[in-house]
């Protein structure tokens, strides 16, 4: 995959916590966290993409969607190089019960099951849990 992938993510900041999925890189033996969202399709705005992805993943709409900025993410995951331009948003889930769920299981479009958790921003940083994409933690502080 040697192309740049545009993606849109939403952090859903709430009481210094953000909603993230837990991922694992088996080659680096690394557990990491990333906000929910996904690829922006051709002809789709970043806002439309993040709304679509959150509806698919959490069956919730988003209120008060706010664009926070852009990040460039060049990375290696499971031995494969990736390059993303990331549109970062914040917003509020209309399904308010999701704020009370410490942990959820979400089924991706490809059938993969992922663990989604609320994590405090204090849990990320040097020597702590890893938050991707790089630069996101600084953007949120």
Beta strands, then each sheet from edge to edge (+ up, - down):
strand 1: 5-10
strand 2: 17-25
strand 3: 30-39
strand 4: 62-77
strand 5: 80-93
strand 6: 103-107
strand 7: 113-120
strand 8: 130-132
sheet 1: 4+ 5- 1- 3+ 2- 7+ 6-
sheet 2: 4+ 5- 1- 3+ 8+
end
